[in-house]
Amino acid sequence: MAGPIAKVIAQAVVMGISILARAIPAAYGAALQNAKKGGIDAAKASEGIMGRKKMRLDEALMILNLEKDQVTAEAVQKQYERYFAANSVEKGGSFYLQSKIYRAKEQLDEFIKEQQQKDQQQQKSG
């Protein structure tokens, strides 16, 4: 008796999975189209859903113990090396903290690059 019931249950499960397999990509595509209509770039829309989120500048500054006016490539590198080494897994540190320190450095490097570009544009226009 368990044989026919198991067969019916298996067919229902397979049918449910096949419906979901078609519905989820269709819903994702519709969400991207709606985002485009709303003026959002598809790459940015999918980044928020599927990609990693960028660390905020204030969080990066806190992690590396810097003030916004102290941000230079040398200061960021010095603090990065100090905290990354202090949280080394080999020394009993935390991989999670190391990854946060790495992401903070990455964010501050990007901030420095943007500041340099702004300075160059101001020099050209001024």
All heavy atoms as an XYZ file, in Angstrom:
968
protein
N       0.815     -1.181      0.000
C       0.000      0.000      0.000
C       0.864      1.252      0.000
O       0.455      2.270     -0.518
C      -0.910     -0.032      1.223
C      -1.810      1.132      1.300
S      -3.468      0.533      1.353
C      -4.304      2.004      1.691
N       2.049      1.197      0.610
C       2.922      2.356      0.663
C       3.456      2.697     -0.723
O       3.768      3.841     -1.003
C       4.077      2.103      1.616
N       3.530      1.733     -1.608
C       4.055      1.951     -2.950
C       3.255      2.972     -3.744
O       3.813      3.948     -4.249
N       1.919      2.821     -3.890
C       1.144      3.789     -4.670
C       1.108      5.175     -4.013
O       1.142      6.186     -4.715
C      -0.255      3.185     -4.714
C      -0.094      1.741     -4.395
C       1.130      1.632     -3.567
N       1.077      5.227     -2.690
C       1.049      6.530     -1.999
C       2.382      7.248     -2.204
O       2.418      8.450     -2.464
C       0.734      6.346     -0.500
C      -0.692      5.833     -0.340
C       0.931      7.645      0.258
C      -1.057      5.475      1.078
N       3.469      6.517     -2.097
C       4.797      7.103     -2.293
C       4.939      7.631     -3.710
O       5.537      8.687     -3.939
C       5.872      6.073     -1.990
N       4.371      6.900     -4.685
C       4.442      7.322     -6.087
C       3.681      8.641     -6.282
O       4.162      9.553     -6.943
C       3.853      6.233     -6.982
C       3.975      6.514     -8.449
C       3.446      5.344     -9.271
C       3.535      5.656    -10.752
N       3.024      4.577    -11.571
N       2.506      8.762     -5.681
C       1.705      9.983     -5.795
C       2.443     11.158     -5.134
O       2.498     12.259     -5.678
C       0.307      9.780     -5.165
C      -0.444     11.090     -5.056
C      -0.493      8.766     -5.963
N       3.013     10.909     -3.973
C       3.762     11.960     -3.274
C       4.972     12.391     -4.097
O       5.244     13.590     -4.236
C       4.175     11.487     -1.861
C       2.930     11.350     -0.975
C       5.180     12.452     -1.231
C       3.194     10.725      0.376
N       5.686     11.429     -4.660
C       6.859     11.743     -5.478
C       6.463     12.567     -6.695
O       7.149     13.529     -7.065
C       7.573     10.467     -5.899
N       5.345     12.213     -7.350
C       4.882     12.976     -8.511
C       4.506     14.399     -8.113
O       4.793     15.348     -8.833
C       3.685     12.276     -9.151
C       4.054     11.014     -9.893
C       2.826     10.266    -10.422
O       1.710     10.476     -9.955
N       3.065      9.377    -11.384
N       3.871     14.567     -6.958
C       3.488     15.904     -6.484
C       4.726     16.746     -6.201
O       4.771     17.936     -6.531
C       2.614     15.790     -5.248
N       5.734     16.145     -5.596
C       6.974     16.861     -5.298
C       7.672     17.281     -6.582
O       8.109     18.424     -6.720
C       7.900     15.995     -4.410
C       9.299     16.587     -4.324
C       7.312     15.829     -3.026
N       7.764     16.384     -7.539
C       8.403     16.699     -8.818
C       7.645     17.821     -9.530
O       8.244     18.741    -10.085
C       8.506     15.434     -9.703
C       8.914     15.779    -11.116
C       9.496     14.451     -9.096
N       6.340     17.769     -9.502
C       5.532     18.801    -10.144
C       5.762     20.155     -9.463
O       5.916     21.177    -10.124
C       4.044     18.448    -10.094
C       3.173     19.431    -10.868
S       1.419     19.043    -10.796
C       1.384     17.423    -11.507
N       5.798     20.157     -8.144
C       6.035     21.402     -7.400
C       7.392     21.994     -7.705
O       7.540     23.205     -7.897
N       8.407     21.153     -7.784
C       9.756     21.618     -8.092
C       9.817     22.186     -9.506
O      10.435     23.220     -9.747
C      10.784     20.486     -7.891
C      10.916     20.177     -6.397
C      12.136     20.854     -8.473
C      11.757     18.963     -6.084
N       9.162     21.526    -10.445
C       9.192     22.020    -11.830
C       8.477     23.366    -11.949
O       8.910     24.239    -12.703
C       8.593     20.993    -12.792
O       7.206     20.837    -12.554
N       7.408     23.558    -11.191
C       6.699     24.847    -11.205
C       7.601     25.941    -10.640
O       7.718     27.024    -11.215
C       5.374     24.746    -10.421
C       4.381     23.857    -11.192
C       4.783     26.124    -10.165
C       3.143     23.502    -10.405
N       8.257     25.653     -9.525
C       9.168     26.633     -8.924
C      10.359     26.930     -9.832
O      10.812     28.074     -9.908
C       9.661     26.144     -7.569
C       8.669     26.225     -6.421
C       9.256     25.598     -5.171
C       8.275     27.668     -6.154
N      10.852     25.909    -10.508
C      12.003     26.089    -11.394
C      11.677     27.044    -12.534
O      12.556     27.729    -13.043
C      12.475     24.742    -11.941
N      10.431     27.105    -12.954
C      10.028     28.047    -14.011
C       9.628     29.393    -13.430
O       9.855     30.434    -14.046
C       8.869     27.471    -14.815
C       9.301     26.351    -15.754
C       8.117     25.837    -16.499
N       7.264     25.145    -15.506
C       6.353     24.254    -15.788
N       6.113     23.941    -17.028
N       5.664     23.677    -14.846
N       9.029     29.403    -12.263
C       8.481     30.645    -11.705
C       9.566     31.571    -11.158
O       9.488     32.783    -11.333
C       7.481     30.317    -10.606
N      10.573     31.034    -10.503
C      11.588     31.879     -9.880
C      12.378     32.683    -10.912
O      12.512     33.897    -10.764
C      12.500     31.044     -8.953
C      11.681     30.587     -7.741
C      13.730     31.826     -8.523
C      12.392     29.633     -6.822
N      12.919     32.091    -11.976
C      13.617     32.908    -12.971
C      12.694     33.935    -13.652
O      13.116     35.053    -13.951
C      14.138     31.892    -13.989
C      14.203     30.608    -13.251
C      13.085     30.659    -12.262
N      11.439     33.561    -13.870
C      10.496     34.504    -14.478
C      10.254     35.692    -13.551
O      10.225     36.850    -13.996
C       9.188     33.799    -14.801
N      10.121     35.444    -12.276
C       9.910     36.521    -11.310
C      11.149     37.414    -11.213
O      11.041     38.641    -11.137
C       9.571     35.950     -9.940
N      12.313     36.825    -11.252
C      13.558     37.591    -11.204
C      13.683     38.478    -12.440
O      14.044     39.646    -12.344
C      14.755     36.646    -11.093
C      16.079     37.354    -11.014
C      16.442     38.037     -9.867
C      16.965     37.348    -12.076
C      17.650     38.696     -9.778
C      18.168     38.006    -12.004
C      18.511     38.674    -10.854
O      19.713     39.324    -10.775
N      13.366     37.917    -13.613
C      13.393     38.703    -14.850
C      12.406     39.856    -14.803
O      12.715     40.979    -15.232
N      11.220     39.605    -14.280
C      10.220     40.665    -14.157
C      10.698     41.755    -13.196
O      10.496     42.950    -13.450
C       8.889     40.082    -13.676
N      11.353     41.373    -12.123
C      11.874     42.360    -11.173
C      12.946     43.230    -11.817
O      12.980     44.446    -11.609
C      12.429     41.654     -9.939
N      13.812     42.628    -12.627
C      14.833     43.407    -13.325
C      14.205     44.368    -14.334
O      14.641     45.511    -14.468
C      15.842     42.491    -14.025
C      16.850     41.802    -13.117
C      17.764     40.902    -13.937
C      17.670     42.806    -12.338
N      13.173     43.911    -15.044
C      12.486     44.789    -15.993
C      11.821     45.951    -15.276
O      11.879     47.094    -15.738
C      11.447     44.003    -16.798
C      12.061     43.096    -17.843
C      11.009     42.289    -18.588
O       9.852     42.271    -18.206
N      11.439     41.632    -19.654
N      11.210     45.691    -14.145
C      10.593     46.759    -13.364
C      11.643     47.748    -12.869
O      11.401     48.956    -12.828
C       9.812     46.197    -12.180
C       8.540     45.513    -12.603
O       8.022     45.768    -13.685
N       8.048     44.631    -11.755
N      12.804     47.236    -12.503
C      13.881     48.112    -12.047
C      14.356     49.002    -13.198
O      14.623     50.184    -12.999
C      15.037     47.277    -11.507
N      14.450     48.439    -14.404
C      14.855     49.239    -15.565
C      13.837     50.333    -15.845
O      14.200     51.465    -16.157
C      14.992     48.349    -16.801
C      16.227     47.497    -16.818
C      16.278     46.665    -18.088
C      17.395     45.671    -18.071
N      17.404     44.823    -19.260
N      12.578     49.998    -15.748
C      11.523     50.991    -15.969
C      11.600     52.101    -14.939
O      11.256     53.244    -15.227
C      10.138     50.332    -15.927
C       9.842     49.470    -17.121
C       8.466     48.833    -16.984
C       8.216     47.844    -18.102
N       6.942     47.130    -17.923
N      12.020     51.766    -13.738
C      12.142     52.746    -12.674
C      13.423     53.549    -12.756
O      13.700     54.373    -11.902
N      14.251     53.304    -13.778
C      15.478     54.065    -13.966
C      16.680     53.495    -13.241
O      17.690     54.162    -13.100
N      16.602     52.277    -12.805
C      17.720     51.652    -12.115
C      18.453     50.756    -13.107
O      17.840     49.991    -13.838
C      17.231     50.813    -10.915
C      16.527     51.711     -9.910
C      18.393     50.083    -10.254
C      15.870     50.954     -8.783
N      19.769     50.867    -13.115
C      20.597     50.039    -13.976
C      20.442     48.569    -13.565
O      20.448     48.244    -12.381
C      22.049     50.473    -13.856
C      22.989     49.704    -14.760
O      22.532     49.189    -15.796
O      24.192     49.622    -14.433
N      20.335     47.680    -14.547
C      20.119     46.261    -14.251
C      21.276     45.677    -13.455
O      21.081     44.843    -12.583
C      19.932     45.475    -15.546
N      22.500     46.121    -13.735
C      23.649     45.605    -12.992
C      23.555     46.002    -11.522
O      23.827     45.201    -10.632
C      24.940     46.129    -13.594
N      23.145     47.238    -11.263
C      23.007     47.678     -9.873
C      21.847     46.965     -9.195
O      21.914     46.641     -8.023
C      22.791     49.190     -9.821
C      24.027     49.978    -10.133
C      23.776     51.452     -9.979
C      25.017     52.236    -10.326
N      24.810     53.676    -10.234
N      20.765     46.745     -9.945
C      19.608     46.069     -9.370
C      19.968     44.635     -8.987
O      19.614     44.160     -7.919
C      18.442     46.075    -10.346
N      20.682     43.935     -9.842
C      21.034     42.553     -9.543
C      22.133     42.478     -8.494
O      22.224     41.516     -7.760
C      21.457     41.815    -10.809
O      22.645     42.370    -11.330
N      22.962     43.515     -8.382
C      24.013     43.515     -7.373
C      23.423     43.502     -5.973
O      23.897     42.823     -5.086
C      24.900     44.743     -7.545
C      26.052     44.806     -6.558
C      26.922     46.009     -6.791
O      27.352     46.204     -7.923
O      27.153     46.757     -5.825
N      22.375     44.267     -5.777
C      21.741     44.312     -4.462
C      21.104     42.985     -4.092
O      21.053     42.625     -2.936
N      20.635     42.266     -5.088
C      19.955     41.002     -4.836
C      20.961     39.867     -4.712
O      20.918     39.081     -3.784
C      18.949     40.691     -5.968
C      17.866     41.757     -5.988
C      18.352     39.312     -5.799
C      16.983     41.699     -7.201
N      21.884     39.799     -5.649
C      22.770     38.654     -5.719
C      24.196     38.946     -5.255
O      24.894     38.054     -4.843
C      22.836     38.124     -7.161
C      21.491     37.754     -7.735
S      20.699     36.407     -6.886
C      21.615     35.046     -7.552
N      24.643     40.171     -5.382
C      26.029     40.501     -5.104
C      26.267     40.879     -3.663
O      25.365     40.906     -2.835
N      27.506     41.203     -3.390
C      27.825     41.627     -2.033
C      27.485     43.098     -1.890
O      27.567     43.866     -2.833
C      29.285     41.374     -1.724
C      30.241     42.199     -2.573
C      31.675     41.923     -2.145
N      32.577     42.531     -3.072
C      33.006     43.787     -2.972
N      32.617     44.537     -1.998
N      33.843     44.282     -3.859
N      27.159     43.479     -0.703
C      26.861     44.870     -0.444
C      28.147     45.568     -0.036
O      28.989     44.998      0.647
C      25.805     44.995      0.645
C      24.472     44.462      0.195
C      23.422     44.686      1.239
C      22.100     44.148      0.733
N      21.039     44.298      1.686
N      28.256     46.799     -0.446
C      29.448     47.574     -0.162
C      29.408     48.098      1.274
O      28.372     48.473      1.782
C      29.476     48.752     -1.139
C      30.832     49.146     -1.590
C      30.715     50.024     -2.801
C      31.138     51.423     -2.454
N      31.209     52.290     -3.611
N      30.571     48.109      1.885
C      30.678     48.620      3.245
C      30.546     50.146      3.212
O      31.039     50.803      2.305
C      32.043     48.232      3.820
C      32.278     48.698      5.224
S      33.907     48.220      5.841
C      33.649     46.488      6.151
N      29.895     50.693      4.215
C      29.754     52.150      4.312
C      31.088     52.762      4.715
O      31.899     52.137      5.417
C      28.680     52.513      5.327
C      27.281     52.112      4.905
C      26.205     52.616      5.864
N      26.609     52.855      7.240
C      26.523     51.965      8.223
N      26.057     50.758      7.974
N      26.896     52.263      9.451
N      31.302     53.999      4.301
C      32.552     54.693      4.584
C      32.765     54.854      6.090
O      33.863     54.603      6.593
C      32.568     56.059      3.888
C      33.813     56.902      4.112
C      35.049     56.195      3.584
C      33.658     58.261      3.452
N      31.735     55.238      6.809
C      31.893     55.437      8.255
C      32.248     54.138      8.974
O      33.020     54.128      9.931
C      30.659     56.091      8.866
C      29.400     55.265      8.719
O      29.298     54.483      7.757
O      28.498     55.410      9.567
N      31.713     53.020      8.486
C      32.046     51.719      9.075
C      33.503     51.369      8.798
O      34.221     50.889      9.680
C      31.121     50.642      8.501
C      31.327     49.276      9.100
C      30.426     48.216      8.509
O      29.641     48.509      7.577
O      30.497     47.068      8.982
N      33.958     51.634      7.574
C      35.354     51.360      7.211
C      36.303     52.199      8.062
O      37.341     51.707      8.517
C      35.576     51.639      5.730
N      35.939     53.457      8.295
C      36.766     54.331      9.126
C      36.840     53.812     10.561
O      37.910     53.823     11.181
C      36.211     55.758      9.106
C      36.368     56.512      7.791
C      35.545     57.786      7.797
C      37.831     56.810      7.508
N      35.711     53.336     11.089
C      35.700     52.794     12.449
C      36.559     51.545     12.559
O      37.309     51.381     13.519
C      34.270     52.459     12.877
C      33.549     53.604     13.507
S      32.058     53.086     14.362
C      31.021     52.628     12.996
N      36.453     50.666     11.571
C      37.185     49.404     11.623
C      38.687     49.636     11.629
O      39.428     49.006     12.380
C      36.761     48.483     10.455
C      35.348     47.984     10.705
C      37.738     47.320     10.288
C      34.737     47.241      9.546
N      39.156     50.575     10.793
C      40.589     50.846     10.734
C      41.013     51.977     11.674
O      42.164     52.418     11.631
C      41.009     51.153      9.294
C      40.950     49.951      8.355
C      41.414     50.321      6.965
C      41.754     48.778      8.884
N      40.088     52.442     12.521
C      40.384     53.442     13.532
C      41.012     54.704     12.919
O      42.077     55.154     13.348
C      41.289     52.847     14.618
C      41.316     53.690     15.871
O      40.364     54.419     16.149
N      42.400     53.586     16.619
N      40.339     55.251     11.924
C      40.793     56.467     11.257
C      39.683     57.502     11.252
O      38.512     57.163     11.340
C      41.196     56.166      9.803
C      42.443     55.309      9.587
C      42.543     54.906      8.122
C      43.683     56.043     10.022
N      40.072     58.763     11.142
C      39.131     59.854     10.938
C      39.128     60.184      9.450
O      40.113     59.922      8.749
C      39.550     61.090     11.741
C      39.562     60.879     13.242
C      38.174     60.684     13.822
O      37.219     61.313     13.308
O      38.030     59.899     14.773
N      38.054     60.787      8.980
C      37.921     61.069      7.550
C      39.048     61.968      7.043
O      39.545     61.784      5.935
C      36.561     61.705      7.264
C      36.189     61.704      5.812
C      34.753     62.138      5.611
C      34.377     62.036      4.141
N      32.976     62.398      3.928
N      39.491     62.918      7.864
C      40.563     63.820      7.439
C      41.950     63.175      7.512
O      42.926     63.726      7.020
C      40.533     65.114      8.254
C      40.690     64.867      9.752
O      40.423     63.737     10.201
O      41.061     65.819     10.463
N      42.060     61.983      8.114
C      43.332     61.262      8.227
C      43.546     60.260      7.103
O      44.588     59.621      7.053
C      43.389     60.477      9.541
C      43.358     61.292     10.790
C      43.292     60.399     12.021
O      42.634     59.358     12.010
N      43.972     60.820     13.082
N      42.574     60.120      6.221
C      42.627     59.054      5.222
C      43.641     59.391      4.128
O      43.435     60.288      3.314
C      41.233     58.806      4.605
C      41.319     57.756      3.512
C      40.265     58.357      5.674
N      44.748     58.680      4.169
C      45.745     58.703      3.105
C      46.082     57.255      2.787
O      45.818     56.358      3.596
C      47.030     59.440      3.537
O      47.634     58.715      4.621
C      46.748     60.879      3.954
N      46.671     57.033      1.642
C      47.020     55.664      1.256
C      47.971     55.046      2.277
O      47.843     53.865      2.628
C      47.638     55.658     -0.137
N      48.899     55.843      2.774
C      49.883     55.331      3.733
C      49.218     54.987      5.070
O      49.499     53.948      5.661
C      50.998     56.368      3.966
C      51.826     56.668      2.746
C      51.174     57.650      1.773
O      50.296     58.438      2.193
O      51.522     57.604      0.589
N      48.346     55.862      5.551
C      47.672     55.617      6.828
C      46.773     54.387      6.749
O      46.740     53.570      7.673
C      46.858     56.842      7.236
N      46.057     54.250      5.642
C      45.177     53.090      5.464
C      46.005     51.811      5.431
O      45.669     50.826      6.100
C      44.322     53.242      4.184
C      43.601     51.945      3.849
C      43.332     54.383      4.335
N      47.103     51.827      4.691
C      47.951     50.636      4.588
C      48.552     50.276      5.942
O      48.585     49.103      6.324
C      49.066     50.867      3.551
C      49.908     49.638      3.277
C      49.126     48.493      2.655
O      48.204     48.700      1.874
N      49.495     47.272      2.989
N      48.990     51.284      6.688
C      49.584     51.041      8.013
C      48.570     50.404      8.957
O      48.864     49.398      9.618
C      50.091     52.361      8.593
C      50.707     52.225      9.959
C      51.142     53.573     10.487
C      51.623     53.458     11.923
N      51.893     54.765     12.514
N      47.371     50.972      9.032
C      46.336     50.433      9.911
C      45.889     49.047      9.448
O      45.645     48.165     10.270
C      45.135     51.377      9.982
C      45.437     52.692     10.679
C      45.793     52.499     12.130
O      46.953     52.249     12.466
N      44.808     52.604     12.999
N      45.779     48.877      8.137
C      45.392     47.575      7.591
C      46.395     46.506      8.033
O      46.003     45.460      8.547
C      45.319     47.637      6.061
C      45.237     46.289      5.404
C      44.050     45.555      5.409
C      46.347     45.716      4.797
C      43.968     44.312      4.821
C      46.279     44.480      4.205
C      45.095     43.776      4.218
O      45.031     42.540      3.637
N      47.668     46.744      7.814
C      48.689     45.756      8.163
C      48.674     45.463      9.659
O      48.788     44.304     10.079
C      50.067     46.249      7.724
C      50.250     46.226      6.218
C      51.538     46.879      5.760
O      52.303     47.420      6.592
O      51.780     46.862      4.535
N      48.513     46.502     10.462
C      48.503     46.349     11.919
C      47.356     45.453     12.378
O      47.549     44.478     13.103
C      48.389     47.725     12.552
C      48.292     47.715     14.040
C      48.173     49.127     14.565
N      47.935     49.126     15.991
C      47.463     50.134     16.657
N      47.173     51.253     16.027
N      47.275     50.058     17.949
N      46.139     45.784     11.948
C      44.963     45.039     12.412
C      44.831     43.671     11.740
O      44.365     42.718     12.360
C      43.690     45.857     12.208
C      43.626     47.061     13.112
C      43.440     48.333     12.606
C      43.750     46.922     14.489
C      43.394     49.440     13.433
C      43.702     48.022     15.331
C      43.528     49.271     14.803
O      43.471     50.355     15.626
N      45.245     43.571     10.488
C      45.162     42.286      9.796
C      46.099     41.278     10.464
O      45.723     40.131     10.715
C      45.504     42.450      8.311
C      45.075     41.299      7.459
C      43.775     41.197      6.988
C      45.971     40.303      7.113
C      43.376     40.136      6.204
C      45.581     39.231      6.324
C      44.282     39.152      5.863
N      47.317     41.725     10.785
C      48.273     40.839     11.451
C      47.806     40.495     12.870
O      47.946     39.351     13.318
C      49.648     41.493     11.493
N      47.243     41.463     13.573
C      46.787     41.218     14.947
C      45.648     40.201     14.997
O      45.490     39.497     15.991
C      46.336     42.531     15.589
N      44.870     40.111     13.924
C      43.740     39.182     13.892
C      44.030     37.937     13.057
O      43.106     37.259     12.609
C      42.498     39.898     13.353
C      41.938     40.843     14.369
O      41.379     40.426     15.364
N      42.118     42.132     14.131
N      45.291     37.643     12.871
C      45.691     36.468     12.110
C      45.149     35.196     12.757
O      45.194     35.036     13.975
C      47.214     36.402     12.029
O      47.624     35.191     11.448
N      44.636     34.306     11.938
C      44.093     33.046     12.434
C      45.189     32.228     13.116
O      44.933     31.565     14.122
C      43.440     32.253     11.273
C      42.958     30.902     11.743
C      42.309     33.060     10.666
N      46.407     32.317     12.604
C      47.525     31.583     13.187
C      47.817     32.052     14.617
O      48.342     31.306     15.436
C      48.792     31.732     12.338
C      48.715     31.049     10.987
C      47.985     31.877      9.938
O      47.999     33.122     10.013
O      47.381     31.258      9.050
N      47.486     33.301     14.906
C      47.715     33.859     16.240
C      46.471     33.752     17.119
O      46.393     34.385     18.161
C      48.134     35.325     16.136
C      49.456     35.547     15.455
C      49.769     37.026     15.390
C      51.051     37.297     14.667
N      51.317     38.746     14.560
N      45.497     33.004     16.655
C      44.275     32.845     17.426
C      43.231     33.911     17.127
O      42.262     34.062     17.852
N      43.435     34.629     16.038
C      42.502     35.681     15.648
C      41.312     35.134     14.886
O      41.077     33.928     14.830
N      40.582     36.049     14.289
C      39.335     35.692     13.638
C      39.393     35.965     12.137
O      39.718     37.081     11.711
C      38.204     36.516     14.254
O      37.052     36.473     13.473
N      39.047     34.979     11.342
C      38.976     35.151      9.892
C      37.896     36.174      9.547
O      38.053     36.969      8.625
C      38.688     33.817      9.210
C      38.560     33.932      7.720
C      39.670     34.120      6.929
C      37.315     33.878      7.110
C      39.556     34.253      5.553
C      37.194     34.011      5.743
C      38.319     34.195      4.966
N      36.805     36.170     10.297
C      35.723     37.130     10.068
C      36.236     38.560     10.236
O      35.968     39.424      9.409
C      34.565     36.861     11.031
C      33.489     37.917     10.993
C      32.584     37.966      9.947
C      33.394     38.889     11.980
C      31.602     38.948      9.888
C      32.428     39.863     11.941
C      31.525     39.894     10.895
O      30.568     40.864     10.836
N      36.970     38.806     11.317
C      37.511     40.143     11.531
C      38.523     40.506     10.450
O      38.557     41.650      9.991
C      38.145     40.261     12.915
C      37.165     40.237     14.083
C      37.916     40.286     15.404
C      36.173     41.377     13.979
N      39.314     39.549     10.033
C      40.259     39.814      8.947
C      39.513     40.218      7.674
O      39.934     41.134      6.979
C      41.119     38.582      8.662
C      42.320     38.462      9.560
C      43.271     37.396      9.079
O      42.859     36.330      8.617
N      44.556     37.670      9.189
N      38.416     39.561      7.396
C      37.663     39.900      6.187
C      37.043     41.290      6.307
O      36.998     42.035      5.324
C      36.603     38.847      5.879
O      35.603     38.852      6.865
N      36.576     41.659      7.499
C      36.041     43.009      7.702
C      37.147     44.052      7.514
O      36.926     45.106      6.919
C      35.429     43.152      9.102
C      34.179     42.344      9.316
C      33.044     42.795      8.433
C      32.140     43.745      9.137
N      30.963     44.096      8.339
N      38.330     43.764      8.011
C      39.470     44.679      7.865
C      39.838     44.818      6.393
O      40.078     45.924      5.900
C      40.664     44.165      8.698
C      40.329     44.270     10.186
C      41.941     44.915      8.356
C      41.228     43.464     11.091
N      39.835     43.710      5.681
C      40.138     43.744      4.250
C      39.108     44.587      3.494
O      39.453     45.411      2.649
C      40.188     42.315      3.688
C      40.470     42.287      2.211
C      41.764     42.386      1.734
C      39.427     42.171      1.283
C      42.028     42.380      0.375
C      39.687     42.164     -0.074
C      40.983     42.261     -0.519
O      41.240     42.259     -1.868
N      37.820     44.385      3.786
C      36.755     45.146      3.112
C      36.829     46.633      3.471
O      36.542     47.488      2.640
C      35.378     44.583      3.468
C      35.145     43.186      2.931
C      35.113     43.175      1.438
N      35.016     41.798      0.963
C      35.467     41.384     -0.193
N      36.015     42.231     -1.027
N      35.355     40.133     -0.548
N      37.229     46.934      4.697
C      37.389     48.331      5.095
C      38.508     48.985      4.289
O      38.365     50.112      3.800
C      37.685     48.420      6.591
N      39.614     48.278      4.144
C      40.727     48.807      3.338
C      40.286     49.005      1.898
O      40.577     50.034      1.275
C      41.928     47.866      3.393
C      43.109     48.368      2.557
C      44.220     47.353      2.512
C      45.426     47.832      1.736
N      45.139     48.129      0.336
N      39.565     48.040      1.382
C      39.067     48.117      0.010
C      38.181     49.359     -0.172
O      38.332     50.109     -1.146
C      38.276     46.835     -0.273
C      37.900     46.579     -1.685
C      37.222     45.221     -1.810
O      36.189     44.985     -1.146
O      37.730     44.398     -2.585
N      37.286     49.602      0.758
C      36.392     50.763      0.695
C      37.175     52.068      0.791
O      36.910     53.008      0.049
C      35.349     50.686      1.818
C      34.469     51.905      1.940
C      33.598     52.147      0.724
O      33.310     51.242     -0.040
N      33.185     53.373      0.552
N      38.148     52.139      1.692
C      38.924     53.361      1.853
C      39.845     53.601      0.655
O      40.073     54.750      0.275
C      39.708     53.334      3.162
C      38.837     53.412      4.416
C      39.675     53.253      5.670
C      38.041     54.706      4.449
N      40.371     52.542      0.058
C      41.162     52.701     -1.172
C      40.303     53.310     -2.277
O      40.757     54.184     -3.026
C      41.745     51.361     -1.628
C      42.899     50.885     -0.751
O      43.477     51.720     -0.008
O      43.227     49.686     -0.812
N      39.078     52.855     -2.375
C      38.150     53.399     -3.362
C      37.827     54.869     -3.057
O      37.768     55.704     -3.956
C      36.862     52.576     -3.377
C      35.900     52.962     -4.477
C      34.694     52.054     -4.510
O      34.858     50.831     -4.382
O      33.574     52.591     -4.648
N      37.657     55.181     -1.779
C      37.394     56.566     -1.354
C      38.565     57.470     -1.734
O      38.373     58.574     -2.260
C      37.149     56.605      0.153
C      37.032     57.979      0.726
C      35.903     58.750      0.502
C      38.061     58.518      1.492
C      35.787     60.034      1.029
C      37.955     59.784      2.026
C      36.822     60.542      1.788
N      39.783     57.003     -1.503
C      40.980     57.781     -1.856
C      41.027     58.011     -3.364
O      41.314     59.126     -3.828
C      42.256     57.063     -1.357
C      42.312     57.086      0.164
C      43.512     57.687     -1.955
C      43.374     56.182      0.761
N      40.751     56.983     -4.120
C      40.762     57.095     -5.585
C      39.731     58.123     -6.055
O      40.015     58.949     -6.926
C      40.480     55.725     -6.209
C      40.597     55.679     -7.695
C      40.365     54.262     -8.200
C      40.421     54.211     -9.711
N      40.200     52.853    -10.219
N      38.535     58.084     -5.474
C      37.491     59.052     -5.835
C      37.910     60.470     -5.467
O      37.674     61.405     -6.239
C      36.174     58.703     -5.133
C      35.504     57.474     -5.671
C      34.300     57.035     -4.844
O      33.970     57.718     -3.835
O      33.704     56.007     -5.191
N      38.545     60.637     -4.312
C      39.009     61.957     -3.897
C      40.073     62.490     -4.849
O      40.080     63.675     -5.193
C      39.554     61.918     -2.466
C      38.517     61.688     -1.403
C      37.472     62.794     -1.373
O      37.737     63.943     -1.645
N      36.242     62.421     -1.052
N      40.978     61.621     -5.288
C      42.020     62.024     -6.228
C      41.406     62.440     -7.563
O      41.846     63.415     -8.173
C      43.029     60.887     -6.436
C      43.904     60.654     -5.223
C      44.769     59.414     -5.353
O      44.545     58.550     -6.204
N      45.772     59.303     -4.481
N      40.385     61.712     -8.015
C      39.715     62.076     -9.261
C      39.024     63.417     -9.134
O      39.071     64.234    -10.047
C      38.721     60.992     -9.664
C      39.367     59.714    -10.143
C      38.363     58.599    -10.399
O      37.190     58.702    -10.051
N      38.833     57.519    -11.023
N      38.374     63.683     -8.003
C      37.722     64.973     -7.770
C      38.752     66.091     -7.778
O      38.516     67.157     -8.362
C      36.961     64.965     -6.445
C      35.681     64.205     -6.472
C      34.984     64.281     -5.111
C      33.754     63.409     -5.074
N      33.112     63.418     -3.735
N      39.898     65.862     -7.129
C      40.950     66.871     -7.094
C      41.477     67.179     -8.495
O      41.708     68.334     -8.837
C      42.091     66.433     -6.189
C      41.703     66.383     -4.715
O      40.667     66.975     -4.345
O      42.439     65.731     -3.931
N      41.643     66.134     -9.301
C      42.117     66.326    -10.676
C      41.104     67.116    -11.495
O      41.469     67.993    -12.280
C      42.400     64.980    -11.338
C      43.637     64.285    -10.813
C      43.829     62.896    -11.405
O      42.988     62.399    -12.135
N      44.961     62.282    -11.090
N      39.828     66.821    -11.323
C      38.791     67.559    -12.062
C      38.752     69.005    -11.633
O      38.566     69.897    -12.456
C      37.425     66.903    -11.845
C      37.267     65.575    -12.552
C      35.939     64.894    -12.237
O      35.197     65.340    -11.363
N      35.652     63.809    -12.937
N      38.935     69.275    -10.347
C      38.941     70.652     -9.866
C      40.145     71.411    -10.403
O      40.055     72.594    -10.716
C      38.924     70.680     -8.340
C      37.602     70.302     -7.742
C      37.639     70.258     -6.226
O      38.691     70.379     -5.600
N      36.463     70.075     -5.601
N      41.291     70.742    -10.512
C      42.485     71.382    -11.040
C      42.314     71.716    -12.520
O      42.765     72.752    -12.985
C      43.708     70.509    -10.841
C      44.169     70.423     -9.399
C      45.306     69.451     -9.214
O      45.746     68.785    -10.144
N      45.827     69.375     -7.987
N      41.663     70.832    -13.255
C      41.418     71.068    -14.684
C      40.451     72.219    -14.906
O      40.615     73.009    -15.810
C      40.889     69.800    -15.356
C      41.911     68.720    -15.523
C      41.301     67.508    -16.201
C      42.322     66.380    -16.309
N      41.726     65.189    -16.923
N      39.413     72.276    -14.075
C      38.393     73.300    -14.260
C      38.798     74.622    -13.608
O      38.269     75.671    -13.962
C      37.039     72.845    -13.708
O      37.135     72.681    -12.294
N      39.672     74.606    -12.656
C      40.009     75.811    -11.895
C      41.301     76.382    -12.249
O      41.853     76.978    -12.994
